[in-house]
Amino acid sequence: MDTLKNVRKSWESFAEENPHWAVLTARDSGETDAFYESGIHDVESVLKEGETQQIEINKGAALDFGCGVGRLTFPLCAHFEKVVAADISTKMIELARAHEKCPTNASFYNVKDSKLSGLDRNSFDFVLSLIVLQHLPTKHAKSYIKAFMRVSRVNGLIVFQIPTARKKIETGKSVFWADKPLTWDNPSFGKLCYRYVFRTIMWPRRRLRLPILSNELRYRLDCLWRKVTGKRIMLMNFLRIDQIKKIAKKNGCEIVAIKKDDRTGEGYTSNLFFIRKFQESK
Ligand SMILES: C[S@@+](CC[C@H](N)C(=O)[O-])C[C@H]1O[C@@H](n2cnc3c(N)ncnc32)[C@H](O)[C@@H]1O
């Protein structure tokens, strides 16, 4: 199955139906002043963090990967000479391009593959991608990160957000042990053995029941079903920090900073990676 084709189909459908909700699902749907203002805030805080890390950013060319309706593209245009806004959805690009806020130094690129093969090597001083990689199958997320490193110039800065772990599902384990400690009333040896055996028998049931009913598992099953039936899907995936470190090392890059962020809500630990390219990648 061509998973990228499925990703494209899904995002075209989200863009047709409710693009602003698709970009910021946590907010109310529809375009509001706050929607584009949040983009200004995001770009400025990322650039400020770059300064805090004492990373000098050349203000030539920037890439906004997964640009959506231009929430980050437009403010980036105020900081860089030119900005290439890339997206897999032609509808998202159409909406961003037609927007009254769209500056003249923005150009658009419709993503066709996960190698960004239409973009030249060493062509960007700054690459930004927020709330995009998390929605991709992990093999594609890895491939795009590698592509960011290829298209970045030496000394360029790459900033992307991605969840790095799924938070533990509440299994009730702590409740199980904390509620009634085995020794709470100093029971007789026989009673203690009985409780131990009983709790050991109950343990797998308690461990298994909650995850089975959890949103996470239902969500995974729903994803699987949607993949099989070809229905649209907004995935939530993560890459571990060590996987990202490995990609950086192989591609002439170093991670300068990893900052926790709250873009994925409660279910995941999300991080913002600041990566500098220090030598030409292979
Ligand atoms: C949640 S929106 C975020 C938009 C923008 N980064 C922002 O923060 O406002 C995700 C965007 O990524 C785009 N996208 C999803 N998969 C993509 C892919 N494989 N390549 C490029 N863009 C992709 C979607 O079309 C959508 O516009």
The ligand as an SDF file (V2000), in Angstrom:
LIG
                    3D

 27 29  0  0  0  0  0  0  0  0999 V2000
   -1.5790   20.1010   11.3290 C   0  0  0  0  0  0  0  0  0  0  0  0
   -1.1990   20.8690    9.8330 S   0  0  0  0  0  0  0  0  0  0  0  0
    0.0790   22.0000   10.3100 C   0  0  0  0  0  0  0  0  0  0  0  0
    0.2790   23.1620    9.3610 C   0  0  0  0  0  0  0  0  0  0  0  0
    1.3760   24.1420    9.7470 C   0  0  0  0  0  0  0  0  0  0  0  0
    2.6350   23.4800    9.9340 N   0  0  0  0  0  0  0  0  0  0  0  0
    1.0050   24.9300   10.9600 C   0  0  0  0  0  0  0  0  0  0  0  0
    1.5830   24.6970   12.0320 O   0  0  0  0  0  0  0  0  0  0  0  0
    0.1430   25.7900   10.8550 O   0  0  0  0  0  0  0  0  0  0  0  0
   -0.2860   19.6250    8.9710 C   0  0  0  0  0  0  0  0  0  0  0  0
    0.0190   20.0010    7.5540 C   0  0  0  0  0  0  0  0  0  0  0  0
    0.9870   19.0770    7.0690 O   0  0  0  0  0  0  0  0  0  0  0  0
    0.6370   18.7140    5.7600 C   0  0  0  0  0  0  0  0  0  0  0  0
    1.2240   17.4000    5.4890 N   0  0  0  0  0  0  0  0  0  0  0  0
    0.8100   16.2020    5.9530 C   0  0  0  0  0  0  0  0  0  0  0  0
    1.5820   15.2290    5.4600 N   0  0  0  0  0  0  0  0  0  0  0  0
    2.5090   15.8250    4.6760 C   0  0  0  0  0  0  0  0  0  0  0  0
    3.5840   15.3320    3.8940 C   0  0  0  0  0  0  0  0  0  0  0  0
    3.8380   14.0400    3.8120 N   0  0  0  0  0  0  0  0  0  0  0  0
    4.3330   16.2090    3.2200 N   0  0  0  0  0  0  0  0  0  0  0  0
    4.0670   17.5360    3.2900 C   0  0  0  0  0  0  0  0  0  0  0  0
    3.0450   18.0610    3.9910 N   0  0  0  0  0  0  0  0  0  0  0  0
    2.2840   17.2130    4.7000 C   0  0  0  0  0  0  0  0  0  0  0  0
   -0.8720   18.7150    5.7400 C   0  0  0  0  0  0  0  0  0  0  0  0
   -1.3990   18.8160    4.4590 O   0  0  0  0  0  0  0  0  0  0  0  0
   -1.1640   19.9320    6.6200 C   0  0  0  0  0  0  0  0  0  0  0  0
   -1.2540   21.0730    5.8520 O   0  0  0  0  0  0  0  0  0  0  0  0
  1  2  1  0
  2  3  1  0
  2 10  1  0
  3  4  1  0
  4  5  1  0
  5  6  1  0
  5  7  1  0
  7  8  2  0
  7  9  1  0
 10 11  1  0
 11 12  1  0
 11 26  1  0
 12 13  1  0
 13 14  1  0
 13 24  1  0
 14 15  1  0
 14 23  1  0
 15 16  2  0
 16 17  1  0
 17 18  1  0
 17 23  2  0
 18 19  1  0
 18 20  2  0
 20 21  1  0
 21 22  2  0
 22 23  1  0
 24 25  1  0
 24 26  1  0
 26 27  1  0
M  CHG  2   2   1   9  -1
M  END
$$$$
